[in-house]
């Protein structure tokens, strides 16, 4: 985990770029789009969703590290370490989620400065769910990286998946409008982990008027299931693939 | 005649490189189309009545903006290659080729622009198919303006690529340029909203002015003026893109020659 977190901060450019993207999205897109739409308090709503979008993209990044390691023969070194395979794989998934969280924390502070916190207890629950979400996304990235085995294809798939998973969620707009626009979009958004994370973050911050779930336990349950599924599948796949040069 | 032939060689080489990333291009087009067919359709439902009166439909408003965004991203790709060539010292081989420095520099800027045009064409066709068809003259003007815009973007990208030593610095500079040009323009939202925020003191006036002269704003608004009728056509839209193109094509050619000779 420590190694993964350290490795992440070597990508200084990526970190700087995402931070610039985040701030410019708030200062330009958020501010102007809030004047364009007839949704009350849209600026705060959008800033909340933006934090989750950033967390998602940061957690995805662990998959790229796996390709780098395979290319440079670091896999073999990792396998020679005195840790079990399970510990290695679990450590990678948690490390991926943790570092995404560390990276997003200052940006989230900016977001919270803009939108405020109404109820600290709710916010702590939301924060816990975001941790699980980040680990789940990290597990998903590892699962896909191991299954695809080509960094180019992975890069393309992640881009397309990012575009679809974020746009078909409530990160940018309330669920009622997504459903109204297209029932299929609404159905997908209803089962999208990004939706769950964004809704819980807004619930934690106190922007409750536009939340689509009456009971916060439902999105929390959704995130727990997402986390459980990808941690399990990611661990099993990664565990099987790295043994005896199976990666290549 | 020889000048033409030399430039064609450069174009051929750059186009071959471009098609090496075909799956990447398919992915990029899919992402752009996701923006149009998901994001724009949902935003369509959320517009406030004043904006509906002004732009009618967000989908129609955004389609020309998306075309320009796609053109920008693909024309900018040439910079990454030029930066890589500089780092790997391939430029020394390029300088040894039997062609003048000007042919080499102009060929690179031109190929960046033409690649942008090629990538943008499915997005422009989608725009025509869903928003409406321009007249033949309007179509010709749109293509010319987009071509000049692509040349300017390619020039800007090459100028940044040759002035930065590492890929990190290039990527950071690219990000800054992307975000400033995309978000501070009328690509995503009508210019009237930026002006309104400027009047209210919530947006610095120099950024309002920047959004007004931004070539991405002007190119998107030009397509909108022909296809949607709003905003109304103004020759400034063409002049702004032409000035941007001439400045950056010239600057890029000059910087490319000077900096790769010095490196």
Interface residues (C-beta under 8 A of the other chain):
Chain A: X12 X13 X16 X17 X20 X21 X24 X25 X27 X28 X29 X31 X32 X33 X35 X36 X37 X38 X39 X42 X152 X153 X155 X156 X157 X159 X160 X162 X163 X164 X167 X168 X172 X173 X177 X178 X180 X181 X182 X185
Chain B: X23 X24 X26 X27 X28 X30 X31 X34 X35 X38 X39 X41 X42 X43 X44 X45 X46 X47 X48 X49 X51 X168 X169 X171 X172 X175 X176 X179 X180 X183 X184 X188 X189 X190 X193 X194 X196 X197 X202 X203
